[in-house]
Amino acid sequence: MDFIKNKAEFDLISFGEVMLRLSPPGKDKISQSESFEKACGGSEFNVASGAANLGIRAAIVTKLPRNKIGHFISRRIRYGNVSDDYVVWDESDEKRLGLYYYESGAYPRKSAVVYDRANASVCSLGIDEIPEDICQKTRIFHISSISLALGAKLRETALSLIKKMKENGAAISFDVNYRATLWSEEEARCVIKEILPLVDILFVSEETSRRMMQKTGTLDEIMKSYADEYGCSIVATTRREVVSPTRHNFGSRVYYDGKFYEEPHYEGIEVIDRIGSGDAYVAGVLYGILSGNKIEDAVSYGNALSAIKNTVAGDMSISSIDEVNLVIKSHRAEGVQDEMSR
Protein backbone atom coordinates (compact mmCIF):
# COMPACT_ATOMS: atom_id res chain seq x y z
CA MET A 1 0.00 0.00 0.00
CA ASP A 2 1.94 2.96 -1.32
CA PHE A 3 0.24 5.54 0.92
CA ILE A 4 1.93 4.02 4.02
CA LYS A 5 5.49 5.02 4.90
CA ASN A 6 7.95 2.13 4.95
CA LYS A 7 9.76 3.28 8.07
CA ALA A 8 9.35 5.65 11.03
CA GLU A 9 10.18 5.59 14.74
CA PHE A 10 6.60 4.55 15.47
CA ASP A 11 4.28 2.48 13.34
CA LEU A 12 1.22 4.04 14.94
CA ILE A 13 0.55 7.16 17.02
CA SER A 14 -2.96 7.76 18.32
CA PHE A 15 -4.52 10.87 19.85
CA GLY A 16 -7.27 10.95 22.45
CA GLU A 17 -8.54 10.84 25.99
CA VAL A 18 -7.64 8.01 28.36
CA MET A 19 -10.23 7.66 31.12
CA LEU A 20 -10.75 5.86 34.40
CA ARG A 21 -13.37 3.12 34.15
CA LEU A 22 -15.40 2.05 37.19
CA SER A 23 -17.50 -1.12 36.93
CA PRO A 24 -19.73 -2.95 39.43
CA PRO A 25 -18.60 -6.55 39.93
CA GLY A 26 -20.21 -9.17 37.72
CA LYS A 27 -23.68 -8.29 36.51
CA ASP A 28 -24.47 -5.86 39.35
CA LYS A 29 -26.19 -2.60 38.47
CA ILE A 30 -24.50 0.75 39.08
CA SER A 31 -27.43 1.82 41.27
CA GLN A 32 -27.07 -1.18 43.58
CA SER A 33 -23.33 -1.73 43.82
CA GLU A 34 -21.28 -0.49 46.76
CA SER A 35 -17.92 -1.32 45.17
CA PHE A 36 -16.40 -0.71 41.74
CA GLU A 37 -13.53 -2.31 39.87
CA LYS A 38 -10.98 0.17 38.52
CA ALA A 39 -9.56 0.04 35.00
CA CYS A 40 -8.64 2.44 32.22
CA GLY A 41 -9.93 2.91 28.70
CA GLY A 42 -10.46 5.24 25.80
CA SER A 43 -11.07 4.53 22.13
CA GLU A 44 -7.76 5.72 20.67
CA PHE A 45 -5.73 4.18 23.48
CA ASN A 46 -7.54 0.87 23.01
CA VAL A 47 -6.52 0.93 19.34
CA ALA A 48 -2.88 1.74 20.07
CA SER A 49 -2.63 -0.90 22.79
CA GLY A 50 -4.40 -3.60 20.78
CA ALA A 51 -2.08 -3.09 17.82
CA ALA A 52 1.01 -2.83 20.04
CA ASN A 53 0.25 -6.16 21.69
CA LEU A 54 0.25 -7.74 18.24
CA GLY A 55 3.77 -6.49 17.63
CA ILE A 56 3.92 -2.96 16.23
CA ARG A 57 5.43 0.07 18.00
CA ALA A 58 2.77 2.52 19.16
CA ALA A 59 2.47 5.75 21.15
CA ILE A 60 -0.38 7.98 22.31
CA VAL A 61 -0.81 11.72 22.56
CA THR A 62 -2.93 12.62 25.57
CA LYS A 63 -3.01 14.82 28.68
CA LEU A 64 -3.29 13.52 32.23
CA PRO A 65 -3.60 15.19 35.63
CA ARG A 66 -0.39 14.99 37.63
CA ASN A 67 -1.84 13.18 40.62
CA LYS A 68 -2.21 9.57 41.79
CA ILE A 69 -5.06 8.85 39.39
CA GLY A 70 -3.07 10.22 36.47
CA HIS A 71 -0.08 8.11 37.46
CA PHE A 72 -2.29 5.02 37.55
CA ILE A 73 -3.34 5.72 33.96
CA SER A 74 0.24 6.33 32.80
CA ARG A 75 1.26 2.95 34.21
CA ARG A 76 -1.64 1.30 32.38
CA ILE A 77 -0.51 2.95 29.16
CA ARG A 78 2.91 1.35 29.56
CA TYR A 79 1.26 -1.94 30.56
CA GLY A 80 -0.50 -1.84 27.20
CA ASN A 81 2.89 -1.74 25.41
CA VAL A 82 2.21 1.86 24.36
CA SER A 83 4.88 4.56 24.64
CA ASP A 84 4.09 7.46 26.98
CA ASP A 85 6.65 9.74 25.32
CA TYR A 86 3.88 12.13 24.28
CA VAL A 87 1.84 12.18 27.47
CA VAL A 88 1.40 15.78 28.62
CA TRP A 89 0.98 16.40 32.36
CA ASP A 90 -1.58 18.86 33.70
CA GLU A 91 -0.22 20.79 36.70
CA SER A 92 -3.15 23.21 37.03
CA ASP A 93 -5.50 23.52 40.00
CA GLU A 94 -8.39 22.41 37.75
CA LYS A 95 -6.75 19.14 36.66
CA ARG A 96 -8.99 16.09 36.54
CA LEU A 97 -9.29 12.75 34.79
CA GLY A 98 -12.43 11.90 32.87
CA LEU A 99 -14.19 8.77 34.05
CA TYR A 100 -17.05 6.54 33.13
CA TYR A 101 -19.15 3.86 34.77
CA TYR A 102 -19.95 0.66 32.90
CA GLU A 103 -22.76 -1.72 33.79
CA SER A 104 -22.77 -5.13 32.10
CA GLY A 105 -26.21 -6.24 30.92
CA ALA A 106 -28.02 -9.57 30.77
CA TYR A 107 -31.10 -10.14 28.62
CA PRO A 108 -33.46 -8.31 28.62
CA ARG A 109 -31.47 -5.62 30.49
CA LYS A 110 -29.00 -3.85 28.21
CA SER A 111 -25.49 -2.83 29.18
CA ALA A 112 -25.17 0.85 30.12
CA VAL A 113 -22.53 3.59 30.31
CA VAL A 114 -22.59 6.75 32.43
CA TYR A 115 -19.99 9.42 31.55
CA ASP A 116 -18.35 11.94 33.88
CA ARG A 117 -15.77 13.49 31.60
CA ALA A 118 -16.60 17.20 31.32
CA ASN A 119 -13.61 19.56 31.68
CA ALA A 120 -11.09 16.74 31.90
CA SER A 121 -7.42 17.69 31.59
CA VAL A 122 -7.24 16.40 28.02
CA CYS A 123 -9.75 19.08 26.94
CA SER A 124 -7.12 21.77 27.59
CA LEU A 125 -4.42 20.11 25.46
CA GLY A 126 -2.94 22.67 23.07
CA ILE A 127 -0.90 22.13 19.92
CA ASP A 128 1.97 24.06 21.52
CA GLU A 129 2.27 21.32 24.19
CA ILE A 130 3.00 18.64 21.59
CA PRO A 131 6.60 18.37 20.26
CA GLU A 132 6.78 19.53 16.65
CA ASP A 133 8.94 16.62 15.54
CA ILE A 134 6.15 14.14 16.31
CA CYS A 135 4.81 14.63 12.79
CA GLN A 136 7.85 12.91 11.25
CA LYS A 137 7.78 9.98 13.67
CA THR A 138 4.89 7.76 12.62
CA ARG A 139 3.63 5.76 9.67
CA ILE A 140 -0.05 6.02 10.69
CA PHE A 141 -1.79 8.64 12.83
CA HIS A 142 -5.08 7.45 14.33
CA ILE A 143 -7.90 9.47 15.83
CA SER A 144 -11.66 9.14 16.33
CA SER A 145 -14.42 11.72 16.29
CA ILE A 146 -14.73 11.34 20.07
CA SER A 147 -11.70 13.62 20.40
CA LEU A 148 -13.38 16.17 18.16
CA ALA A 149 -16.54 16.17 20.30
CA LEU A 150 -14.95 16.90 23.69
CA GLY A 151 -14.60 20.66 23.28
CA ALA A 152 -13.44 23.48 21.01
CA LYS A 153 -9.87 23.57 22.34
CA LEU A 154 -9.21 19.85 21.85
CA ARG A 155 -10.91 19.94 18.44
CA GLU A 156 -8.64 22.76 17.31
CA THR A 157 -5.58 20.84 18.50
CA ALA A 158 -6.73 17.63 16.82
CA LEU A 159 -7.47 19.29 13.49
CA SER A 160 -4.10 21.05 13.50
CA LEU A 161 -2.26 17.82 14.28
CA ILE A 162 -4.13 15.85 11.60
CA LYS A 163 -3.12 18.43 8.98
CA LYS A 164 0.51 18.48 10.13
CA MET A 165 0.70 14.69 10.15
CA LYS A 166 -0.72 14.54 6.64
CA GLU A 167 1.72 17.16 5.39
CA ASN A 168 4.61 15.10 6.76
CA GLY A 169 3.57 11.89 5.03
CA ALA A 170 1.72 10.01 7.77
CA ALA A 171 -1.35 8.08 6.68
CA ILE A 172 -4.46 9.27 8.54
CA SER A 173 -6.70 6.66 10.17
CA PHE A 174 -10.09 7.94 11.33
CA ASP A 175 -12.84 6.13 13.21
CA VAL A 176 -16.12 8.06 12.93
CA ASN A 177 -17.26 6.40 16.19
CA TYR A 178 -20.21 8.80 16.62
CA ARG A 179 -21.45 9.36 20.19
CA ALA A 180 -24.85 11.04 20.40
CA THR A 181 -24.25 11.89 24.08
CA LEU A 182 -21.29 14.09 23.12
CA TRP A 183 -22.58 16.18 20.21
CA SER A 184 -25.43 16.55 17.74
CA GLU A 185 -25.57 14.81 14.37
CA GLU A 186 -25.53 18.15 12.55
CA GLU A 187 -22.41 19.41 14.35
CA ALA A 188 -20.62 16.08 13.96
CA ARG A 189 -21.45 15.85 10.25
CA CYS A 190 -20.11 19.35 9.59
CA VAL A 191 -16.79 18.72 11.37
CA ILE A 192 -16.27 15.21 9.99
CA LYS A 193 -16.85 16.34 6.42
CA GLU A 194 -14.01 18.82 6.91
CA ILE A 195 -11.68 15.99 7.95
CA LEU A 196 -12.62 13.30 5.43
CA PRO A 197 -10.51 14.70 2.53
CA LEU A 198 -7.45 14.12 4.74
CA VAL A 199 -8.37 10.54 5.69
CA ASP A 200 -6.64 7.52 4.16
CA ILE A 201 -8.19 4.73 6.28
CA LEU A 202 -11.82 5.23 7.32
CA PHE A 203 -13.79 3.19 9.84
CA VAL A 204 -17.53 3.90 9.84
CA SER A 205 -20.60 1.81 10.67
CA GLU A 206 -23.53 1.46 8.30
CA GLU A 207 -25.89 2.97 10.88
CA THR A 208 -23.68 6.04 11.32
CA SER A 209 -23.36 6.44 7.55
CA ARG A 210 -27.12 6.36 7.08
CA ARG A 211 -28.20 8.40 10.10
CA MET A 212 -25.50 10.92 11.00
CA MET A 213 -23.77 11.17 7.60
CA GLN A 214 -27.15 10.98 5.77
CA LYS A 215 -25.91 8.52 3.15
CA THR A 216 -28.34 6.55 0.99
CA GLY A 217 -28.09 3.49 -1.26
CA THR A 218 -26.76 0.00 -0.67
CA LEU A 219 -23.94 -0.56 1.83
CA ASP A 220 -21.48 -1.07 -1.03
CA GLU A 221 -22.57 2.18 -2.66
CA ILE A 222 -22.20 4.02 0.63
CA MET A 223 -18.72 2.65 1.30
CA LYS A 224 -17.53 3.40 -2.23
CA SER A 225 -18.87 6.95 -1.97
CA TYR A 226 -16.31 7.82 0.72
CA ALA A 227 -13.54 6.87 -1.69
CA ASP A 228 -15.13 8.66 -4.65
CA GLU A 229 -16.11 11.86 -2.82
CA TYR A 230 -13.23 12.28 -0.36
CA GLY A 231 -10.38 10.11 -1.63
CA CYS A 232 -10.28 7.61 1.25
CA SER A 233 -8.08 4.67 0.24
CA ILE A 234 -9.62 2.09 2.61
CA VAL A 235 -13.17 2.10 4.00
CA ALA A 236 -14.09 -0.46 6.66
CA THR A 237 -17.55 -1.18 8.06
CA THR A 238 -18.18 -3.58 10.91
CA ARG A 239 -21.30 -5.75 10.87
CA ARG A 240 -22.47 -6.76 14.32
CA GLU A 241 -25.66 -8.69 15.09
CA VAL A 242 -26.65 -8.49 18.76
CA VAL A 243 -28.58 -11.65 19.61
CA SER A 244 -28.48 -10.76 23.32
CA PRO A 245 -26.09 -8.80 25.60
CA THR A 246 -24.06 -11.98 25.97
CA ARG A 247 -24.31 -13.42 22.45
CA HIS A 248 -23.12 -11.59 19.33
CA ASN A 249 -22.33 -12.38 15.70
CA PHE A 250 -19.59 -10.27 14.12
CA GLY A 251 -17.96 -9.61 10.78
CA SER A 252 -16.93 -6.73 8.55
CA ARG A 253 -16.69 -5.51 4.98
CA VAL A 254 -13.75 -3.53 3.58
CA TYR A 255 -13.44 -1.53 0.37
CA TYR A 256 -9.98 -1.08 -1.14
CA ASP A 257 -8.69 -0.38 -4.64
CA GLY A 258 -12.08 -0.87 -6.29
CA LYS A 259 -12.89 -4.19 -4.58
CA PHE A 260 -14.78 -5.40 -1.51
CA TYR A 261 -13.37 -7.89 0.96
CA GLU A 262 -15.24 -9.98 3.52
CA GLU A 263 -15.02 -13.35 5.27
CA PRO A 264 -17.57 -15.53 7.11
CA HIS A 265 -18.82 -13.95 10.32
CA TYR A 266 -17.90 -15.14 13.80
CA GLU A 267 -21.14 -16.68 15.00
CA GLY A 268 -22.27 -17.00 18.62
CA ILE A 269 -19.49 -15.02 20.28
CA GLU A 270 -19.78 -15.44 24.06
CA VAL A 271 -19.63 -11.84 25.28
CA ILE A 272 -17.90 -11.14 28.58
CA ASP A 273 -17.31 -7.43 27.90
CA ARG A 274 -18.36 -5.74 24.66
CA ILE A 275 -16.59 -2.42 25.43
CA GLY A 276 -13.49 -1.93 23.27
CA SER A 277 -14.34 -4.64 20.73
CA GLY A 278 -14.81 -2.07 17.97
CA ASP A 279 -11.45 -0.54 18.86
CA ALA A 280 -9.91 -4.02 18.76
CA TYR A 281 -11.23 -4.39 15.22
CA VAL A 282 -9.52 -1.14 14.20
CA ALA A 283 -6.31 -2.28 15.91
CA GLY A 284 -6.33 -5.59 14.05
CA VAL A 285 -6.91 -3.98 10.66
CA LEU A 286 -4.17 -1.39 11.23
CA TYR A 287 -1.78 -4.10 12.37
CA GLY A 288 -2.49 -6.03 9.18
CA ILE A 289 -1.88 -2.95 7.04
CA LEU A 290 1.33 -1.99 8.88
CA SER A 291 2.67 -5.54 8.69
CA GLY A 292 2.51 -5.46 4.91
CA ASN A 293 -0.08 -8.17 4.67
CA LYS A 294 -2.74 -8.42 2.00
CA ILE A 295 -5.96 -6.54 2.68
CA GLU A 296 -7.70 -9.90 3.13
CA ASP A 297 -5.37 -10.64 6.04
CA ALA A 298 -6.03 -7.21 7.57
CA VAL A 299 -9.75 -8.03 7.52
CA SER A 300 -9.07 -11.37 9.23
CA TYR A 301 -6.92 -9.76 11.93
CA GLY A 302 -9.58 -7.15 12.61
CA ASN A 303 -12.43 -9.64 12.84
CA ALA A 304 -10.49 -12.09 15.00
CA LEU A 305 -9.14 -9.50 17.43
CA SER A 306 -12.60 -8.02 17.88
CA ALA A 307 -14.17 -11.43 18.43
CA ILE A 308 -11.57 -12.30 21.06
CA LYS A 309 -11.89 -8.94 22.82
CA ASN A 310 -15.58 -9.60 23.46
CA THR A 311 -14.52 -12.52 25.67
CA VAL A 312 -12.10 -10.45 27.83
CA ALA A 313 -13.02 -8.10 30.69
CA GLY A 314 -11.96 -4.46 30.46
CA ASP A 315 -11.53 -2.03 27.58
CA MET A 316 -8.16 -3.26 26.36
CA SER A 317 -7.38 -6.03 23.92
CA ILE A 318 -4.51 -8.07 25.36
CA SER A 319 -4.15 -10.74 22.68
CA SER A 320 -0.79 -11.72 21.22
CA ILE A 321 -0.33 -12.33 17.52
CA ASP A 322 0.06 -16.06 18.24
CA GLU A 323 -3.36 -16.20 19.90
CA VAL A 324 -4.97 -14.27 17.05
CA ASN A 325 -3.39 -16.53 14.43
CA LEU A 326 -4.75 -19.59 16.24
CA VAL A 327 -8.25 -18.10 16.27
CA ILE A 328 -8.03 -17.24 12.58
CA LYS A 329 -6.83 -20.77 11.77
CA SER A 330 -9.70 -22.26 13.77
CA HIS A 331 -12.22 -19.91 12.15
CA ARG A 332 -11.13 -20.99 8.68
CA ALA A 333 -11.09 -24.68 9.54
CA GLU A 334 -13.89 -27.11 8.79
CA GLY A 335 -15.02 -30.11 10.77
CA VAL A 336 -14.04 -31.16 14.30
CA GLN A 337 -11.71 -28.78 16.15
CA ASP A 338 -9.64 -29.04 19.32
CA GLU A 339 -11.47 -28.15 22.52
CA MET A 340 -8.38 -26.66 24.19
CA SER A 341 -5.01 -25.16 23.21
CA ARG A 342 -2.28 -27.11 25.05
N, C-alpha and C positions, 0 to 999 in steps of 0.2 A: 504494500500500500504506500504509494509514493508521497502521500501527504503526511506521513509520520517520519520524524527525524530518525536516523539510524542510531545516533548516540547522544547522550546528555548525562549530566550527573545523576538526575532522577529520571525514571521512566514516567512517573506520574506525580503531579502535585495537585492536590485538591484545595478548595477554599470553602470554609463554612463554619458554622457554629457547632461546638461540641458541648453537649448538655449532660446534666446529671439525671439519671433515670431512677425513679423510685417505684417499686412494684410490690403489691401485697403478695404474700407467699401463696403458691398454688393457684387455685381458682377463687380465692377470696376477692370480695369486692372492695374498692377503695373506701367506701362509706362504712364498712364494717371492720376493716383491719386496724389493728393497733401497732403493727410493725411493718416495715417496708425494707425490701432488699435493694441495696445500692449498686448501681452500675453506671456506665456512661454510654452515650450514643449521639448520633447526628448523621444525617444522610451522607454528606461528603466524607466524613471520617470513616463511616462504615465502608464506603467504596474503596478508599485508600488502604484501609486495613485488610479488607478482603482480598484485594489484589496483591498486597505485600505478602500475605501469608502463602500465596501461591508461588511467590518467588521473585517478584519485581521490586525495585527500590522506589519507595513512595514517601512523600512528605505532605504536611498539611499547613495551610495558612489559617490561623485563627487567633483569637484574643481571649485570654483567661484572666480571672481575678487573681492577684498574688495573695492568696490565703490558703488555708488547708484544703478547702474544696478544690481550688484551682490546681493545687499540687497533686491531688488525687487524680484529676483528669489528665494531667501531664504524664503521670506514671502509666495510666491506661493507654495513652497514645503510644508510648514506647513499648508497652506490652503487646500492642497490636502490630509491632514491627514497622511502625511509621515514624519517620524522623520528626523531631520537634524543633528543628533548626529555625523554623519560621513561626514559632509560637510567640506572640507578643503578650507581654504581661501588663495588666492594668493595675496601676498603683493608686488610682484616685479613691476618694472617700466614697464614691458612688458605685464602686466595683461590685459586680455580682455575677453569678453563673446562672444561666437559664436552666430550668429543670422541667421535667414532665413526669406525670404519673401514668402508669400503664396497668390496666386491668384486663386479665386474660379471660375470654368468654368461653361459654359452653352452651351448646344449643338448648333453647332458643335465644339465650342471652349473648349479645355480641360483645366482642372485645371493645375496650374504650380507652381513650387517651385524654388527659387533662393537661393543658400547657400552663406553665408559669415562666414565661421567657421574656416578658417586656423589659426593656431597658437593660438587657444583659450587656456585659462588657464588650462582647463582640460587635454590638451595634455601634460602638464608637470607633471601630477600627478605621484608620485613615490610610490612604495610599502612601503618605509620607512615612508611615511606620513600617512599611514593607521594603526590604532591601531592593534596590533597583536591579541588581544583577540576577534576581530570581527569574527574570524573563528569559534568560539564556540557559537555564538549568534544567529544563524538563522537555520530554518528548510530547506528553499530553498534559493539558491543564483541564481539570474537571470541576464543574460547579453545577448546582441545581438552582431552580427558581426560588427555593426556600430562602436562600441568602439574599435574593433580590426583594423579598417580601418583608424583611425584618426591620426596615427603616430606610429613610432617605440617605443617611450617611453611609451605611453599609452598601446600599445599592450603588451609590456613586463610586465607592472604592472598587466594588466588584466589576462594574462596567469598565472602569479605567484599566484594571488589571487584565481583563479579558482582551481588550484592544492591544495592550502592550505585549501580552503573550502571543497573540496572533501576528503582530508585526515582527516578532523575533522568531517566528517559525514553529511555535508550538501548535499542535493540533488541539482544537477546542472540543471538549466533550461536555454536553449539556443535557441534564435530566430535567424535563419540564416539571415533573413531580409537584403538580398543583395542589395547594392546600387552601381550601375555602375558608378556613378559620383565620388565615393570615392576611388575605387580601381578596378583593372582588375579582370576578372574571374579567370585567372590562379593563381594570387597571393591569392585571396580569397579562392579558392579551396584548395590550399596547406596549408594555416593556419587553415582553418576549419576542414580539415581532421585530423590535429594534436589534435584538441579539442574534436572531436566527441567521442573518447573512454572514456572521462570523463563525458559525458552528460547523464543525466537520463531522462529529459523531453525535447524533440526536437520539435520545431515549424519550418516548412519549407514548402514553397509553391510548387505546382507541377511544375510551370514554372522554379523556381530556381533549383529544383532537376534535371530537364531535361537539362537546359542550362548551368548553372554555375557548378553544381555537376556532369554533364554528365551521369546521370542515364538513363537507358532504361527499357522498359517493361511497364506493366499496372501500374496505380497509386498504386494499392494494392501491387504489387510486389516491387515497389520503396519504399513505406513506410516500408514494412516488411524488406527490405534490410538494413535499418539503425539499426534495432534491431539485425539482424543476423550478420552484419559485425562489428558493433561498440558497441553493448550491450545496446543501448538506451531502456529504459523501456516503454516510451510513445512517440509516434510519431503523431503529429497533423498537418493536412494540411487544410488550409482554401480553400473554393471554392466560388469565387466571380464572378458573371456575371454582367458586366457593360452595362446596357441598354442605359444609357446616363449619363452625369455627375451628374444628379440629380435623377437618378432612378437606383437602384442596386438590385440584388438578392444575397442572402448570405447564406452559410451553411459551414459545415466542415466535415471532416472524421478523426477519431482517431483510432490508432492501439494500443492495450494494451493486454498483456498476451495472445497473439495468436488470438485475435479477433478484428474485426473492428466495430466501433460504429458511427452511423450517425442518424440524424433526418431530417424531412422535412425542406427545405430551407425557409428562410424568403423572401417572394416574394414582389417586388415593394416597397422596402424601399425608403422613401422620403429623399434624401440626402441633408442635410444642410451643413455639413462639413465632408468630408471623412477622413481627417487627424486624425490619432490616433485610427481609428476603428480596425485596425489589432492589435494594442497594447491592446485595450479593450478586444479583443478576448482572448489574452494571459492571461490578468488579470482575466477574468472570469473562464477560465480553471484552473488556479493556485488556485483561491479561492475555486473552487469545490474540488480540490485535497486536499488542506490544511484543509478544513472543514470536511474531512472524508466521503464525499459523494461517491456514486457509480460513476464510470467513465461516465456513461450515463448522470448523473446530471452535471458533469463537462463540458461535451459537450454542454448541454443546457445553462448553465451559460455563457459559452464563446460565443455561437451564439447570445444569447439574448443581452448581454452587448455590443457586436459589433454592432448589429442592432440598438440599442438605440443610441450608440455614433454617428452614422452617422447623427442623427437628431439634434445634439447639436453642437453649434459653439465652436471653440477652439480645442486644442489637447487633453484635459483631459476628461476622463469619470467621470461624477459626479453623477452617479446613486447610489441609496441606494439598499440594498438587497430587500427591500419591493417592490420597483419599478420593479426590475428585475423579481421577483417572479410573479408579476402581468402580465408582458409581456409573461413570459413562460406559465402561465396558459391560457392566451388568445391565444397564438400560438398553444397550444395543443387542444383548444376547437373547436367544430364543430357547425355550424349553426350561428344564429344571436348573435352578441356580443354587449356589451354596447358601446355607442359612446363616453362616458366620464367617468373618474374616479372621483366620488364625493360621 
